[in-house]
Amino acid sequence: MWDNKRKNKSEALTTYIGSDAVVVGDIQFAAGLHVEGVIKGDVTADNSDRAIVTIGKNAVVEGSVRAPRVILNGMVNGDIHAGQAIELAENARVTGNIYYQRLEMAMGAEVNGQLIHEEGRGKKEEAGTVPEDLVDTST
């Protein structure tokens, strides 16, 4: 789960917060964010569906995390909204709710909150209805 086989060009690391850093305030990023320090604020990915945030073993985020993909091996005190997938490693600690589509959780990870599965955006249609873009309105 934690090897380098998943790395590819779409997961380019663009922002790194080192273990000696303490950031006070919200962070917004576009492609890849790796956190080893402390963030006292919300972490939010731009609208890219390829954005990924990795929170290292000794890292702490005191705020919410919102990104398509989240890899957590540290601590988050706040809600996590993983639009596509979240991976919780053995040292992951979450105090808050996790909203996810796909979840991978290692033995030893801890969640003090709710795990809330969300359907894919735009994929959920009510039974028996036709999507608006397929309706012929020319008549």
C-alpha positions in Angstrom: 0.0 0.0 0.0 2.8 2.5 0.8 5.4 1.7 -1.9 6.2 3.8 -4.9 4.3 1.8 -7.5 1.4 4.2 -7.5 3.5 7.3 -8.4 3.1 8.6 -11.8 3.3 11.9 -13.6 -0.3 12.9 -12.6 0.8 12.8 -8.9 3.6 15.3 -9.2 4.6 16.8 -5.8 4.3 20.5 -6.1 4.2 21.6 -2.4 6.2 20.2 0.5 5.7 21.2 4.2 8.7 20.0 6.1 8.8 18.5 9.6 10.1 21.7 11.2 7.3 23.9 9.7 4.2 25.2 11.4 1.8 26.8 9.0 -1.0 28.9 10.6 -3.8 29.5 8.1 -5.6 27.7 5.3 -3.7 26.1 2.4 -4.9 25.6 -1.1 -3.0 23.5 -3.6 -3.4 22.2 -7.1 -1.5 19.0 -7.8 0.4 17.3 -5.0 0.9 18.3 -1.4 3.1 16.4 1.1 2.9 17.4 4.8 5.4 16.4 7.4 4.9 19.4 9.7 1.9 21.1 11.4 -0.9 22.9 9.6 -3.4 24.9 11.8 -6.0 25.6 9.2 -7.9 23.9 6.4 -6.2 22.1 3.5 -8.1 22.3 0.2 -7.3 21.0 -3.3 -8.2 23.2 -6.3 -10.8 21.7 -8.6 -8.4 19.3 -10.2 -9.5 15.6 -10.0 -5.9 14.5 -9.9 -4.9 16.4 -6.8 -3.5 14.3 -3.9 -2.5 15.2 -0.3 -0.2 13.0 1.7 0.1 13.5 5.4 3.2 11.9 6.9 3.6 9.9 10.1 4.5 12.8 12.4 2.4 15.4 10.6 -0.7 17.1 12.2 -3.5 19.0 10.5 -5.8 20.9 12.8 -8.6 21.7 10.4 -10.5 20.0 7.6 -9.0 18.3 4.6 -10.7 18.4 1.2 -9.1 16.7 -1.8 -9.9 14.0 -4.4 -7.3 11.7 -3.0 -5.9 11.6 0.6 -3.1 9.4 2.0 -2.9 9.7 5.8 -0.3 8.3 8.1 -0.4 11.2 10.6 -3.1 13.0 12.5 -6.1 15.1 11.4 -8.3 16.9 13.8 -11.2 17.8 11.5 -13.4 16.3 8.8 -11.8 14.7 5.7 -13.6 14.9 2.3 -11.9 12.5 -0.1 -13.7 13.0 -3.4 -12.2 9.8 -4.9 -10.3 7.8 -2.3 -8.6 7.8 1.0 -5.9 5.5 2.4 -5.4 5.3 6.1 -2.1 3.9 7.1 -1.3 2.2 10.4 -0.4 5.4 12.2 -3.4 7.4 10.9 -5.5 9.2 13.6 -8.6 11.1 12.7 -10.8 13.0 15.0 -13.7 13.9 12.8 -15.9 12.5 10.0 -14.5 11.0 6.8 -16.5 11.4 3.6 -15.2 9.0 0.9 -16.0 7.0 -2.2 -13.2 4.4 -1.7 -11.5 3.6 1.6 -8.4 1.6 2.4 -7.6 1.2 6.1 -4.6 -0.5 7.6 -4.7 -2.3 10.9 -3.9 0.2 13.7 -5.5 3.2 12.0 -8.0 5.1 14.2 -11.1 7.1 13.4 -13.0 8.9 16.1 -15.9 10.0 14.0 -18.2 8.6 11.3 -17.2 6.9 8.0 -19.7 8.3 5.5 -19.7 6.7 2.0 -20.7 9.1 -0.8 -21.7 8.1 -4.3 -19.8 9.5 -7.2 -20.7 13.1 -8.2 -22.8 13.2 -11.3 -23.2 9.4 -11.4 -26.3 9.2 -9.2 -29.5 9.3 -11.1 -33.0 8.7 -9.8 -34.5 5.4 -11.0 -36.7 5.9 -14.0 -35.4 9.4 -15.0 -33.6 10.4 -18.1 -30.6 12.7 -17.8 -31.4 16.2 -19.0 -28.7 16.2 -21.8 -30.5 13.2 -23.4 -34.0 14.7 -23.4 -35.2 15.8 -26.9 -36.7 19.3 -26.4 -37.1 20.1 -30.1 -40.8 19.0 -30.3 
